[in-house]
Amino acid sequence: MVISAAVGGAAAAQTVDENLVLDTIHIIGQGGSEAASSYTISRGSSPKLSQPLLDTPRSVQVVTQRQIEERGASSVYDVLRTTPGVTLGTGEGGNPMGDRPFIRGYEASTDLMVDGMRSLGRTSYEAFNLEQIELVKGPGGAYSGRGGTGGSLNMVSKSARLGEDFNEISATAGTDNQYRLQLDSNFQLGQNIAARVNLFGQDAEVPGRGGIEDDKTGLALSVVGQVTEATRLSFGAYHSKAEGNPDFGLPMANQAWIDATGDTRFGTGTKDDPFEPLGLLDHDKFYGSFHRDFREVTNQNAMLKLEHEFTPNFRMTSQLSYIGSDQEYIVSRPTIVTGGLLDRGLRSGKRDSSTVGFNTNFSGEATTGGIEHDYAFGFEYSRDKLRAAGLIGSGPDGAGPTILPSDPFGFSPYDDVLYPDFTWDEYGLPTITRSKSLYAFDTLKFNEQWQLNLGTRYEMFDVQQQRLDEDDNRDDLRRKDNIWSYQAGLVYKPAPNGTVYASFGTSASPSGQCAFLAGGSEGAGACTLTDGNVDLSPEKTRAYEIGTKWDLLNDQLSVTGAIFRTEKTNARVQNAITGEVELTGENRAQGLELGVAGQVNDRWTIYGGYTYTDAEIIDGGGCPSSEHLAQIGA
């Protein structure tokens, strides 16, 4: 059980006539106050989304600050696990731990952005400093760059608000020693400058998981100054740290369990009867090791942004960003082995990442030949550096105690385990990813009913995976690709508050695009550059979407619906005979999305959604290509 309380304070109070009745006024201010007070917002944070979301011909799902707070979400993971259309992975297959969303069936862990800048390092993000989370769905090559097969996710930080003073304090207390305190303060430093401070601290255990720790702290600062009437300068800084015990839950049934017990209640491992967690075990017990298992995550970001209005119809935004993270962990992977014993083999990782990025965007409005244009164009540059270190351990070995049904509780998380004493090796050589992009978008308004949205991006992608050969000489792998991506959408407005649209988009996924972070989920060898894939061209994705959006009840309630299809026709697959990686695979995901969010009346709000995704691997590389059949004389 969790009990939360919040207290808000303004800088000044006024005497109000209790008998005075005023009309309802909806105020949308600068700095994101719309997201703080509403379940819906009218526009996205990026100038590349030049139209209101109602008129944007693609699915854009926004989780506002108010939604985050009223859901009681403390992290981005909490937000995403209750967001339709997004599924979450963990550390399957030895992947590093961290936020790992899948959007429309495709990996999106390397398509996460902080204030519009891609964050390539795998980490876990907190929600205390978030104004909103934006999911732009469908291939986002033109919008966000390489990857983005199913979509991208942008975390928008809270920003200082000029002309406002407020202090908001929230506290949470719950069972299992849960305590959390959070502060959000905004204050004027002068007539044209404001600052905002967000901080939190959490001392908690994970409810129902046998004493697992989940302690966190964080601090964020934002300063905004109105330099002139046409120029604004913003600065933001962020730091958070989390310490706790990672937990993979109950061990799964497997063939070793069946051989030892004959018990098939928890599946037989077939497609129609897959293995399940061993439900006869104590659900409140931690099946890892308190002597060894831990996770520490540190994130730090900084941002400097300049906004200038040359004329009322032409503007510039330039942003310099730094995003850094480091984490180290050991996590038990409880597995049943021969004889029905519990093996607490481990997964471990120590990684750090840093991203430096720069973006300059120009946007404006113009009219040519009776056609109105809302346009945006710009340049983006980023450099990512990721390193990893290995575990050096010592201590007792062995599978561990029995957990056969005759003695299912003969086990303790304080038992001896492999590597209770350990050190980390030195960091290995880094993987460095550089990207330079030029992009342009334009929305052509022909009349009150018809609009055409067009966009393109040219990206120069360069990934260098540094390594040593057997003689400790440098033997780096490097892949460069020049990628064109496109999008187009046609919008019809049967009414001012409703749209019907059809859209098309493309994206590309080059080899090594996610710097060994996401395993094989993006195709064979996608994330680690190897001798077998370094010469492969990028995978290509195209997608189609038809949808409708309506703002109802005086624009307070948003209702959306869309059907979509995403196709990848040259996916990386491993040839079953030669073992080589080829661009001969094919997969697709298609489905339906429905959403509703907003204010029903003065007292009731609603948020809900439904997503159905039908995903299929059409060609997974099980058969050799005709080229290889010819080579082997078949």
C-alpha positions in Angstrom: 0.0 0.0 0.0 1.2 3.5 -0.9 -0.1 6.8 0.4 0.9 10.0 -1.4 0.3 13.6 -0.5 1.2 16.8 -2.4 1.3 20.5 -1.3 1.5 23.4 -3.6 2.2 27.0 -2.8 2.0 30.2 -4.8 4.0 33.3 -4.2 1.1 35.5 -3.3 -2.6 35.2 -2.3 -5.5 37.5 -3.1 -8.9 38.1 -1.5 -11.6 36.6 -3.6 -15.4 37.2 -3.6 -16.9 33.8 -2.9 -20.1 34.8 -4.7 -18.2 35.8 -7.9 -18.6 33.2 -10.7 -16.1 33.4 -13.6 -16.1 31.7 -17.0 -13.6 28.9 -17.5 -10.4 30.0 -19.1 -7.8 27.6 -20.6 -4.3 29.1 -20.4 -1.5 27.6 -22.4 1.7 29.2 -21.3 5.3 28.9 -22.4 7.6 26.4 -20.7 5.3 23.5 -20.8 2.5 24.4 -18.4 0.0 22.8 -20.7 1.6 19.4 -19.9 1.6 20.2 -16.2 -2.1 20.8 -16.0 -3.7 18.7 -18.7 -3.9 15.1 -20.0 -3.5 16.4 -23.6 -1.2 18.9 -25.3 -1.8 20.7 -28.6 1.7 20.6 -30.0 4.9 18.5 -29.7 8.1 20.0 -28.3 10.1 19.7 -31.5 9.9 22.4 -34.2 10.1 19.5 -36.7 6.5 18.8 -35.8 5.4 22.1 -37.3 1.6 21.4 -37.0 -0.7 20.9 -34.0 -0.8 17.2 -33.1 -4.4 17.1 -34.4 -3.1 17.9 -37.9 0.1 15.8 -37.8 -0.3 12.8 -40.1 1.1 10.1 -37.9 0.5 8.7 -34.4 2.1 10.8 -31.7 1.3 9.7 -28.2 2.2 12.1 -25.4 2.2 11.3 -21.7 2.1 14.6 -19.8 3.5 15.6 -16.4 0.0 15.5 -15.0 -0.5 11.9 -16.2 2.9 10.9 -14.8 2.1 12.3 -11.4 -1.5 10.9 -11.2 -0.3 7.5 -12.3 2.2 7.6 -9.4 5.0 6.8 -11.8 8.5 7.5 -10.5 10.5 6.3 -13.5 10.3 6.2 -17.3 10.0 2.4 -16.9 6.9 2.9 -14.8 5.4 5.2 -17.4 6.1 2.9 -20.4 4.8 -0.3 -18.8 1.3 1.4 -18.5 1.4 2.8 -22.1 -0.4 0.9 -24.8 1.7 -0.1 -27.8 4.9 -0.3 -25.9 6.4 -3.5 -24.5 9.5 -3.7 -22.3 12.5 -6.0 -22.4 15.1 -6.5 -19.6 18.4 -8.3 -19.9 17.5 -11.2 -22.1 20.4 -12.8 -24.0 23.0 -10.9 -22.0 21.8 -7.5 -23.0 22.9 -4.7 -20.7 20.2 -3.7 -18.2 18.2 -0.5 -18.6 15.1 0.9 -20.2 14.5 -1.2 -23.3 11.2 -0.3 -25.0 9.8 -2.0 -28.1 7.4 0.2 -30.2 5.1 -1.5 -32.6 7.1 -4.7 -32.2 10.5 -3.3 -33.0 13.5 -2.5 -30.7 13.6 1.2 -29.8 16.2 1.2 -26.9 18.6 3.2 -29.1 15.9 5.5 -30.3 15.5 7.3 -26.9 16.1 11.0 -26.9 16.6 13.6 -24.1 15.2 17.0 -25.2 15.5 16.0 -28.8 19.1 14.5 -28.6 19.6 10.8 -29.1 20.8 9.0 -26.0 22.6 5.8 -27.1 23.8 4.5 -23.8 21.6 1.9 -22.1 20.5 3.2 -18.7 17.4 3.8 -16.5 15.7 7.2 -16.4 13.8 8.9 -13.6 10.6 10.8 -14.1 10.9 13.6 -11.5 12.2 16.2 -14.0 10.0 15.3 -17.0 7.5 17.7 -18.5 6.2 15.0 -20.9 7.2 11.9 -22.8 6.5 11.9 -26.6 6.3 8.7 -28.6 6.4 9.4 -32.4 5.4 6.1 -33.9 6.2 4.6 -37.3 9.6 4.7 -39.1 11.2 7.9 -38.0 14.2 8.2 -40.4 13.3 11.7 -41.5 12.3 12.8 -38.0 15.0 11.3 -35.7 17.6 9.6 -38.0 18.8 6.0 -38.4 16.9 3.3 -36.7 13.5 4.3 -35.4 11.9 1.2 -37.1 8.8 1.2 -34.9 9.2 4.8 -33.6 11.1 7.0 -31.2 10.7 8.3 -27.7 11.6 11.8 -26.6 11.9 12.8 -22.9 11.2 16.5 -22.4 12.7 18.1 -19.3 11.0 20.6 -17.1 12.0 24.1 -17.9 11.9 27.3 -15.8 8.9 29.5 -16.4 9.2 33.2 -16.7 6.7 35.2 -14.6 5.8 32.4 -12.3 6.6 31.5 -8.7 5.5 28.2 -7.1 6.7 25.5 -4.7 5.2 22.0 -4.9 6.2 19.3 -2.5 5.0 15.7 -2.7 5.6 12.8 -0.3 5.0 9.1 -0.6 4.9 6.5 2.2 4.1 2.9 1.8 4.6 -0.6 3.1 8.0 -2.3 2.7 9.7 0.8 4.0 8.8 3.0 1.1 9.6 6.7 1.5 9.9 9.3 -1.2 10.1 13.1 -1.1 10.0 15.4 -4.1 10.3 19.2 -4.6 9.5 21.3 -7.7 10.2 25.0 -7.2 10.1 27.9 -9.7 11.1 31.4 -8.9 12.0 34.7 -10.5 15.6 35.9 -10.2 14.8 39.2 -11.9 12.5 40.7 -14.4 13.7 38.6 -17.3 15.2 35.6 -15.7 13.7 32.6 -13.9 15.1 29.4 -12.3 13.5 26.0 -11.5 14.8 23.4 -9.2 13.6 19.8 -9.0 14.9 17.3 -6.6 13.9 14.0 -5.0 15.1 11.3 -2.6 13.8 7.8 -2.2 14.6 5.2 0.5 12.6 2.1 -0.4 12.3 -1.6 -0.8 10.5 -3.3 -3.7 7.1 -4.4 -2.3 6.7 -8.2 -1.9 10.2 -9.0 -3.0 11.9 -10.0 0.2 13.9 -6.9 1.1 15.3 -5.8 -2.3 16.5 -2.2 -2.0 15.5 0.5 -4.4 17.2 3.8 -3.3 17.4 6.9 -5.5 18.3 10.6 -5.5 18.2 13.3 -8.1 18.7 17.0 -8.7 17.8 19.1 -11.8 18.3 22.8 -12.4 16.8 25.0 -15.2 17.5 28.6 -15.8 15.8 30.7 -18.6 16.6 34.3 -19.5 14.9 36.6 -21.9 18.0 38.3 -23.3 15.9 40.6 -25.6 12.3 40.6 -26.8 13.4 38.3 -29.6 16.1 36.2 -27.9 15.9 33.6 -25.2 18.7 31.6 -23.6 18.1 28.4 -21.6 20.4 26.2 -19.5 19.6 22.9 -17.9 21.5 20.4 -15.8 20.5 17.0 -14.4 22.0 14.4 -12.1 20.5 11.2 -10.7 21.8 8.1 -8.9 20.1 4.8 -8.2 21.3 1.9 -6.0 19.5 -1.3 -5.5 19.3 -5.1 -6.1 18.3 -6.2 -9.6 15.7 -9.0 -9.6 14.9 -11.5 -12.4 12.0 -13.0 -10.3 11.0 -16.7 -10.0 13.1 -19.3 -11.9 11.4 -20.7 -15.0 10.4 -24.3 -15.6 12.6 -26.0 -18.2 13.5 -29.5 -19.4 15.8 -30.0 -16.4 12.9 -29.4 -14.1 10.7 -31.8 -15.9 13.5 -34.5 -15.9 13.9 -34.1 -12.2 10.3 -33.9 -11.1 8.1 -35.1 -14.0 6.1 -31.9 -13.3 4.6 -30.4 -16.4 2.2 -28.0 -14.8 4.4 -25.1 -15.8 4.8 -25.9 -19.5 6.6 -28.3 -21.7 8.6 -25.9 -23.8 6.6 -26.1 -26.9 5.1 -23.3 -28.9 1.6 -24.2 -27.7 2.7 -24.9 -24.1 5.7 -22.7 -23.3 7.6 -22.8 -20.0 6.3 -20.6 -17.2 7.6 -19.3 -13.9 7.5 -22.0 -11.1 4.4 -20.8 -9.3 4.8 -23.3 -6.5 7.7 -21.4 -5.1 7.5 -18.5 -2.6 6.5 -15.5 -4.6 7.9 -13.1 -1.9 11.4 -14.6 -1.9 14.4 -13.1 -3.6 16.1 -15.9 -5.7 19.3 -13.9 -6.2 22.0 -13.2 -3.7 22.2 -10.3 -1.2 25.9 -11.1 -0.8 26.6 -10.3 -4.4 23.8 -8.8 -6.5 23.7 -5.1 -6.9 23.1 -2.3 -9.4 24.3 1.3 -9.4 23.2 3.7 -12.1 24.3 7.4 -12.5 23.0 9.8 -15.1 24.1 13.3 -15.8 22.9 15.7 -18.6 23.5 19.3 -19.5 21.9 21.5 -22.2 22.4 25.0 -23.5 19.7 26.4 -25.9 19.4 29.6 -27.8 16.1 30.7 -29.4 15.9 33.8 -31.6 13.1 35.2 -33.6 14.4 37.1 -36.7 10.8 38.0 -37.7 7.4 36.9 -36.6 7.5 34.3 -39.4 11.1 33.1 -39.1 12.8 31.6 -36.1 16.0 29.8 -35.1 16.7 27.3 -32.3 20.3 26.1 -31.5 21.0 23.5 -28.8 24.2 22.0 -27.4 23.7 18.9 -25.3 25.8 16.5 -23.2 24.3 13.2 -22.0 26.3 10.8 -19.9 25.6 7.6 -18.0 27.5 4.9 -16.2 26.2 1.7 -14.5 27.6 -1.4 -13.0 25.7 -4.5 -11.9 25.6 -8.2 -11.0 22.3 -9.9 -11.3 21.4 -13.5 -10.7 19.7 -15.5 -13.4 18.0 -18.3 -11.3 17.9 -21.4 -13.5 16.9 -25.0 -12.8 19.8 -27.4 -13.7 20.2 -31.2 -13.6 18.7 -32.8 -10.5 16.3 -29.9 -9.9 18.9 -27.7 -8.4 18.9 -23.9 -8.5 21.8 -22.4 -10.3 22.3 -18.7 -9.6 24.5 -18.0 -12.5 25.0 -14.3 -13.1 24.9 -11.6 -15.7 27.1 -8.6 -15.1 28.1 -5.4 -16.7 30.1 -2.2 -16.2 29.5 0.4 -18.9 29.8 4.1 -19.4 28.6 6.3 -22.3 28.8 9.9 -23.3 27.1 11.8 -26.0 27.8 15.3 -27.3 25.3 16.7 -29.7 24.5 19.9 -31.5 21.4 21.0 -33.4 20.4 24.1 -35.3 16.9 24.4 -36.5 15.2 27.1 -38.6 11.4 27.3 -38.9 8.8 29.6 -40.2 5.8 30.3 -42.3 5.4 31.6 -45.9 2.9 31.7 -48.7 3.7 30.9 -52.4 1.1 30.9 -55.1 -1.8 30.8 -52.7 -0.3 27.8 -50.8 0.6 28.3 -47.1 3.9 26.7 -45.9 4.9 25.8 -42.4 8.5 24.7 -42.8 11.5 23.6 -40.7 15.1 22.7 -41.8 18.3 22.2 -40.0 21.5 20.4 -39.1 22.3 17.8 -36.4 25.6 16.4 -35.2 26.3 13.9 -32.5 29.2 11.9 -31.2 28.7 8.9 -28.9 31.4 7.0 -27.0 30.6 3.7 -25.2 32.9 1.5 -23.2 32.6 -1.7 -21.2 34.5 -3.6 -18.5 34.5 -7.2 -17.6 34.0 -8.9 -14.2 36.9 -10.5 -12.3 35.5 -12.7 -9.5 36.5 -15.2 -6.9 34.6 -17.4 -4.4 32.7 -20.7 -4.0 31.3 -22.4 -7.0 28.4 -24.8 -7.3 24.8 -25.0 -8.3 23.2 -24.4 -5.0 20.5 -26.0 -2.8 17.7 -28.2 -4.0 14.3 -26.6 -4.6 12.4 -29.8 -5.4 8.8 -29.9 -4.4 9.7 -31.9 -1.4 11.7 -29.0 -0.1 10.7 -25.9 -2.1 11.9 -23.4 0.5 15.3 -24.9 1.3 17.1 -21.9 0.0 18.2 -18.5 1.2 19.3 -15.4 -0.6 22.1 -15.3 1.9 23.6 -18.6 0.8 27.1 -18.8 -0.7 27.2 -18.0 -4.4 29.7 -17.8 -7.2 31.9 -14.6 -7.1 30.9 -13.1 -3.8 34.2 -11.2 -4.0 34.9 -9.5 -7.3 36.7 -6.6 -9.0 36.2 -5.0 -12.4 38.7 -5.2 -15.2 39.8 -2.1 -16.9 37.6 -0.5 -19.6 38.1 -1.9 -23.0 38.5 0.1 -26.2 35.4 2.2 -27.0 32.9 2.1 -29.7 32.5 5.6 -31.3 29.5 6.6 -33.3 29.3 9.9 -35.3 26.3 11.2 -37.2 25.9 14.3 -39.3 22.4 15.1 -40.7 20.6 17.6 -42.9 16.8 17.6 -42.8 13.9 19.6 -44.1 10.1 19.5 -43.5 7.2 21.4 -45.1 3.5 21.3 -44.6 1.6 22.7 -47.5 -1.9 24.0 -46.8 -4.0 24.2 -49.9 -7.2 25.3 -48.2 -9.1 24.8 -44.9 -9.6 21.0 -45.7 -6.4 19.7 -47.4 -2.8 19.6 -46.2 0.3 17.8 -47.4 3.2 17.1 -45.1 6.6 16.2 -46.6 10.0 15.5 -44.9 13.4 14.2 -45.8 16.8 13.6 -44.1 20.3 12.9 -45.3 22.5 11.3 -42.7 26.2 10.6 -42.8 26.6 7.7 -40.3 30.0 6.5 -39.1 30.6 3.8 -36.5 34.1 2.8 -35.3 34.4 -0.3 -33.1 37.9 -0.2 -31.7 39.6 -3.5 -31.0 42.9 -5.3 -30.8 44.2 -8.3 -32.7 45.9 -11.4 -31.2 49.2 -9.4 -31.1 47.6 -6.4 -29.3 47.7 -4.3 -32.4 44.8 -2.1 -33.3 42.4 -3.8 -35.7 39.4 -1.5 -35.7 36.2 -2.2 -37.6 34.5 0.8 -39.2 31.3 1.2 -41.2 30.2 4.4 -43.0 26.8 4.9 -44.6 25.0 7.7 -46.3 21.3 7.4 -45.6 18.3 9.1 -47.2 15.0 8.9 -45.4 11.6 10.2 -46.4 8.1 10.8 -45.1 4.8 12.0 -46.6 1.3 12.5 -45.2 -1.9 13.7 -46.7 -4.4 15.3 -44.2 -8.1 16.0 -44.8 -10.1 18.1 -42.3 -13.8 17.4 -42.5 -14.2 19.8 -39.5 -11.9 22.2 -37.7 -11.6 19.8 -34.8 -11.1 16.6 -36.7 -8.7 15.1 -39.3 -8.4 12.0 -41.5 -4.9 11.2 -42.8 -2.8 8.7 -44.7 1.0 8.6 -44.4 4.1 6.9 -45.6 7.6 6.8 -44.1 11.0 5.1 -44.3 14.0 4.4 -42.1 17.3 2.6 -42.3 19.3 0.5 -39.7 23.0 0.3 -40.5 25.3 -2.4 -39.0 26.7 -1.4 -35.6 24.0 1.3 -35.1 23.5 0.5 -31.4 27.1 -0.2 -30.4 26.7 -3.7 -29.0 23.9 -2.7 -26.7 20.8 -4.6 -27.9 21.9 -8.1 -28.8 20.3 -9.6 -31.9 16.8 -8.2 -31.7 17.5 -5.9 -34.6 18.6 -8.8 -36.8 21.7 -11.0 -36.8 24.8 -9.0 -35.9 23.0 -5.6 -36.0 24.5 -4.1 -32.9 28.0 -5.4 -32.8 30.2 -4.7 -35.8 31.9 -7.9 -37.0 33.9 -9.1 -39.9 30.7 -10.8 -41.1 28.5 -7.7 -41.3 30.9 -4.7 -41.7 30.3 -4.8 -45.4 26.5 -5.1 -45.3 24.3 -2.2 -46.4 21.7 -0.9 -44.0 18.4 -2.6 -43.5 15.5 -0.7 -45.1 12.1 -0.2 -43.5 8.9 1.3 -44.9 5.6 1.9 -43.2 2.0 2.9 -44.1 -0.6 4.4 -41.7 -4.2 5.5 -42.0 -5.8 7.3 -39.1 -8.1 9.9 -37.7 -7.9 12.3 -34.8 -10.6 14.4 -33.1 -10.6 17.0 -30.4 -13.9 16.9 -28.6 -15.6 18.7 -25.7 -14.2 22.2 -26.5 -10.9 20.6 -27.4 -10.4 19.1 -24.0 -10.7 15.5 -25.0 -8.5 13.8 -27.7 -9.7 10.7 -29.5 -7.5 8.9 -32.0 -7.4 5.8 -34.1 -5.0 4.3 -36.7 -4.2 1.2 -38.6 -0.5 0.6 -39.5 1.8 -1.7 -41.4 5.6 -1.7 -41.1 7.7 -3.8 -43.4 11.4 -4.7 -43.4 12.3 -6.5 -46.7 16.1 -6.9 -46.3 16.5 -7.8 -42.7 19.8 -9.3 -41.5 19.6 -13.0 -41.1 22.2 -15.8 -40.6 22.4 -18.3 -43.4 21.6 -21.8 -42.0 24.2 -23.5 -44.0 27.1 -21.1 -44.5 26.7 -19.2 -41.2 27.1 -15.9 -43.0 25.0 -12.9 -42.3 22.9 -11.8 -45.3 20.3 -9.1 -46.1 17.7 -11.7 -47.2 15.3 -11.7 -44.3 11.8 -10.3 -44.2 9.5 -9.3 -41.4 6.5 -7.1 -40.8 4.3 -5.8 -38.1 0.7 -4.5 -38.6 -2.1 -3.6 -36.3 -4.6 -1.2 -34.9 -4.2 1.6 -32.3 -7.0 3.4 -30.4 -6.5 6.2 -27.8 -8.4 8.6 -25.7 -7.1 11.2 -23.2 -8.4 14.4 -21.7 -11.0 16.1 -19.6 -14.6 14.7 -19.6 -15.9 17.4 -17.3 -14.8 19.6 -14.5 -14.2 16.6 -12.2 -13.4 13.6 -14.4 -10.4 12.9 -16.7 -9.7 9.9 -18.8 -6.7 8.2 -20.3 -6.9 4.9 -22.2 -5.7 3.0 -25.2 -5.7 -0.3 -27.0 -3.1 -1.6 -29.4 -3.2 -4.8 -31.4 0.0 -5.8 -33.2 0.3 -8.8 -35.5 4.0 -9.3 -36.0 5.5 -12.0 -38.3 9.0 -13.1 -39.4 8.3 -14.0 -43.0 11.9 -15.1 -43.8 14.1 -15.7 -40.8 17.1 -17.1 -42.7 16.3 -20.8 -42.2 17.1 -21.6 -45.8 20.2 -20.6 -47.8 20.0 -18.0 -50.5 19.9 -19.0 -54.2 23.4 -17.4 -54.5 24.8 -19.8 -51.9 22.9 -22.8 -53.3 24.6 -22.1 -56.6 28.0 -21.7 -54.9 27.7 -25.1 -53.2 26.4 -26.7 -56.4 22.9 -27.5 -55.0 
